[in-house]
C-alpha cells in the first residue's frame, strides 16, 4: 500500500528530524560525537556520483546502461 508519495531514505531521515524538531545539522553533530557521523552522512547526504569530469577529460562512456548492468548481475 502506498500513500502516493515516494521518499528516498534521505528524505525520510530529514523528514523524521524535522518532525522531531531537530535540525539535521544537530543530528549530524550528535552522531559525530557518538562516532556515527559517517552513518548519518550516508543517510542525510547526497551520494550521487558526478562523473562529468571523467567523461569530459577521458571521453569515457559507460559500456552498458544501469538497467543492462543490473540484468547481467542478476543473471550470474
ZIDADA-V555424 format. One record per residue. N is the residue number from 1. RES is the residue in one letter. OMEGA is omega in whole degrees, 0 to 359 (NA if undefined). D_CENTER is the distance of its C-alpha to the mean C-alpha in Angstrom with 2 decimals. Layout:
n->N res->RES omega->OMEGA d_center->D_CENTER
n->N res->RES omega->OMEGA d_center->D_CENTER
This chain:
n->1 res->X omega->181 d_center->23.75
n->2 res->X omega->175 d_center->21.47
n->3 res->X omega->177 d_center->22.04
n->4 res->X omega->178 d_center->20.84
n->5 res->X omega->180 d_center->17.74
n->6 res->X omega->181 d_center->14.54
n->7 res->X omega->170 d_center->11.63
n->8 res->X omega->177 d_center->7.92
n->9 res->X omega->179 d_center->7.28
n->10 res->X omega->180 d_center->6.44
n->11 res->X omega->179 d_center->9.63
n->12 res->X omega->181 d_center->11.43
n->13 res->X omega->179 d_center->11.24
n->14 res->X omega->178 d_center->12.18
n->15 res->X omega->178 d_center->14.84
n->16 res->X omega->178 d_center->16.19
n->17 res->X omega->180 d_center->16.61
n->18 res->X omega->180 d_center->18.35
n->19 res->X omega->179 d_center->20.50
n->20 res->X omega->180 d_center->21.55
n->21 res->X omega->181 d_center->22.47
n->22 res->X omega->177 d_center->20.34
n->23 res->X omega->182 d_center->18.73
n->24 res->X omega->180 d_center->15.16
n->25 res->X omega->179 d_center->16.83
n->26 res->X omega->176 d_center->19.25
n->27 res->X omega->180 d_center->16.74
n->28 res->X omega->179 d_center->15.21
n->29 res->X omega->178 d_center->18.85
n->30 res->X omega->179 d_center->20.04
n->31 res->X omega->178 d_center->17.44
n->32 res->X omega->179 d_center->18.46
n->33 res->X omega->180 d_center->22.04
n->34 res->X omega->180 d_center->21.46
n->35 res->X omega->181 d_center->19.85
n->36 res->X omega->182 d_center->16.43
n->37 res->X omega->180 d_center->14.83
n->38 res->X omega->181 d_center->12.44
n->39 res->X omega->180 d_center->11.24
n->40 res->X omega->177 d_center->10.85
n->41 res->X omega->179 d_center->9.11
n->42 res->X omega->180 d_center->6.33
n->43 res->X omega->186 d_center->6.57
n->44 res->X omega->185 d_center->7.45
n->45 res->X omega->177 d_center->6.18
n->46 res->X omega->182 d_center->4.81
n->47 res->X omega->181 d_center->4.03
n->48 res->X omega->180 d_center->6.26
n->49 res->X omega->177 d_center->9.60
n->50 res->X omega->183 d_center->12.65
n->51 res->X omega->182 d_center->15.56
n->52 res->X omega->180 d_center->18.14
n->53 res->X omega->178 d_center->20.12
n->54 res->X omega->179 d_center->20.53
n->55 res->X omega->184 d_center->21.63
n->56 res->X omega->182 d_center->24.08
n->57 res->X omega->186 d_center->25.49
n->58 res->X omega->184 d_center->25.72
n->59 res->X omega->185 d_center->26.02
n->60 res->X omega->176 d_center->23.49
n->61 res->X omega->180 d_center->22.66
n->62 res->X omega->182 d_center->20.69
n->63 res->X omega->178 d_center->23.47
n->64 res->X omega->177 d_center->21.98
n->65 res->X omega->176 d_center->19.52
n->66 res->X omega->181 d_center->16.34
n->67 res->X omega->180 d_center->18.48
n->68 res->X omega->177 d_center->21.34
n->69 res->X omega->177 d_center->19.41
n->70 res->X omega->178 d_center->18.21
n->71 res->X omega->179 d_center->21.83
n->72 res->X omega->181 d_center->23.18
n->73 res->X omega->181 d_center->21.02
n->74 res->X omega->181 d_center->22.13
n->75 res->X omega->184 d_center->25.68
n->76 res->X omega->NA d_center->26.11
